[in-house]
């Protein structure tokens, strides 16, 4: 039960960050909107600049949009018990492992290629790692 609540909670946080990045990527909102809390707001010289880099897209779609799909699958799958079914658990675990691998690549890119210290990006990658561990152990 606690594991389920944790997975959903982590996914809601990840979904919030991904939605923000997706909205910026599609120009639905500006990265520095006043209503966004200051600690989350992306500056034009930092996080907002990486949303439009080649590394920010996989298969032509923003990484954040793929993240939204991943988080929604967890948010829906946990209460329905889908994550507990062995075959689907393997699918969730595989998708989660892919997000962790992509996160390692993107973290490397942030640190050594674009050299942008994006707190929200690192938070998302950390959440994905924790989700993977919870799925693996849960």
Buried (B, 14 or more C-beta within 10 A) or exposed (E): EEBBEBBBEBBEBBBBBBBBBBBBBEEEBBBEEEEBEEEBBBEEEBBBBBBEBEBBBBEEEBBBBBBBEBBEBBBEBBEEEBBBEEEBBEBBBEBBBBBBEBBEEBBEBBEEEBEBEBEBBBBBBBBBBBBBEBBEEB
